[in-house]
C-alpha cells in the first residue's frame, strides 16, 4: 500500500483507546491473469479469509448491498458491537468483491456508499468512521453536528 494509506489508517487507529481498537489483517489478493475468472479469485480469497477469522467470530462484511449507516447510526452500532462480547471482524473483499460463502456467513452487512471506492481508500474511511463513531459516543469534540 502507498505510504499515505498506511499513515492515514494508522492515524485513526492510534486515536482510539483501549475500549475500541482496530487491527488490520491483510489477506493477499489472488494473482490475476486473463485465463481466470472473478469467481475463481473470490473463491481463493475466501479460503484465505476463513483461515484468519477466529472461530465463532462476529462477522460484518462491507458490501455495496449492505446497510448504509449515518454517523449517528454507526455510533449506535458501535455501542451495540461493544456489548456483543466478541471481537468484531470487518471484512473488505478484493477487487472482485466477496465470495458468496463469506457473504452468507456474515452476521451483518455494511455499505459505506453506493459508490465504488478503491480498496486503499476503504481502509482509511473505515478507520476514520470507527474513530468518528467512537468520538461521538464519548462526547469527544472530533465529530461536529
C-alpha positions in Angstrom: 0.0 0.0 0.0 1.1 3.6 -0.6 2.6 5.4 2.4 -0.4 7.8 2.6 -2.8 4.9 3.0 -0.7 3.4 5.9 -0.3 6.7 7.6 -4.0 7.6 7.2 -5.1 4.2 8.6 -2.6 4.3 11.5 -3.5 7.9 12.4 -7.1 6.9 13.2 -6.3 3.6 14.7 -3.9 5.2 17.2 -6.5 7.7 18.3 -8.8 5.0 19.7 -8.4 4.0 23.3 -8.4 0.6 24.9 -12.3 0.4 24.8 -12.2 0.2 21.0 -9.2 -0.8 19.0 -8.8 -1.8 15.3 -6.3 -4.2 13.9 -5.7 -4.6 10.2 -5.1 -8.1 8.9 -4.3 -8.2 5.2 -5.2 -11.2 3.1 -3.3 -11.4 -0.2 -5.3 -10.9 -3.3 -5.2 -13.7 -5.9 -2.8 -13.2 -8.8 -4.7 -12.0 -11.8 -4.4 -13.5 -15.3 -6.5 -13.4 -18.5 -7.2 -17.1 -18.2 -9.0 -17.0 -14.8 -12.4 -15.6 -13.7 -13.6 -13.3 -10.9 -15.4 -16.3 -9.3 -12.1 -18.2 -9.1 -10.3 -15.2 -7.4 -13.2 -14.7 -4.9 -13.1 -18.4 -4.0 -9.3 -18.4 -3.5 -9.6 -15.2 -1.4 -12.5 -16.8 0.6 -10.2 -19.6 1.7 -7.6 -17.2 2.9 -10.1 -15.0 4.7 -11.5 -18.1 6.6 -8.0 -19.0 7.7 -7.6 -15.7 9.6 -11.1 -15.5 11.1 -11.3 -16.6 14.7 -13.7 -19.5 15.4 -17.1 -18.1 16.3 -16.2 -14.7 15.0 -18.8 -12.0 14.7 -18.5 -11.1 11.0 -19.5 -7.8 9.4 -18.9 -7.7 5.7 -18.5 -4.5 3.7 -20.7 -4.9 0.7 -22.4 -2.5 -1.6 -25.7 -4.3 -0.9 -25.3 -3.8 2.8 -27.0 -1.4 5.2 -25.9 2.2 4.8 -25.5 4.0 8.1 -25.3 7.6 9.1 -22.6 8.7 11.5 -25.1 8.7 14.4 -26.4 5.2 13.4 -22.8 3.9 13.2 -22.1 5.3 16.7 -25.1 3.3 18.0 -24.0 0.3 16.0 -20.5 0.6 17.6 -22.0 0.6 21.1 -24.1 -2.5 20.2 -21.0 -4.2 18.8 -19.1 -3.4 22.1 -21.8 -5.2 24.1 -21.8 -8.4 21.9 -18.8 -9.6 23.9 -17.0 -10.8 20.8 -14.3 -9.4 18.6 -16.0 -7.8 15.6 -14.4 -8.7 12.3 -15.0 -6.3 9.4 -14.3 -7.9 6.1 -13.5 -6.0 2.9 -13.3 -8.1 -0.2 -10.8 -7.9 -3.0 -11.3 -6.1 -6.3 -13.9 -8.7 -7.4 -15.9 -8.5 -4.1 -16.6 -11.2 -1.7 -17.4 -14.9 -2.4 -21.0 -16.0 -1.7 -19.9 -18.2 1.2 -18.3 -15.2 3.0 -21.4 -13.1 2.5 -23.6 -16.0 3.8 -21.5 -16.4 7.0 -21.8 -12.7 7.8 -23.8 -11.6 10.8 -24.2 -8.2 9.3 -23.6 -6.4 6.0 -22.5 -2.7 6.0 -22.3 -0.5 2.9 -20.1 2.6 3.0 -21.8 4.0 0.0 -23.5 3.1 -3.3 -20.2 4.5 -4.8 -17.3 2.2 -5.6 -14.1 3.0 -3.7 -10.6 1.8 -4.3 -9.6 -0.6 -1.5 -6.7 1.6 -0.2 -9.2 4.4 0.5 -11.7 2.0 2.2 -9.1 1.2 4.9 -8.8 4.9 5.7 -12.5 5.5 5.5 -13.4 2.6 7.8 -10.7 3.5 10.4 -11.9 7.2 10.3 -15.6 6.2 10.6 -14.9 3.9 13.6 -12.9 6.7 15.2 -15.7 9.2 14.5 -18.4 6.9 15.9 -16.2 6.3 19.0 -15.7 10.0 19.4 -19.4 10.7 19.2 -20.2 8.0 21.8 -17.6 9.6 24.1 -18.5 13.2 23.7 -15.2 13.9 22.1 -15.1 17.1 20.0 -13.9 15.4 16.8 -17.4 15.0 15.5 -19.5 18.1 14.9 -23.1 18.1 14.1 
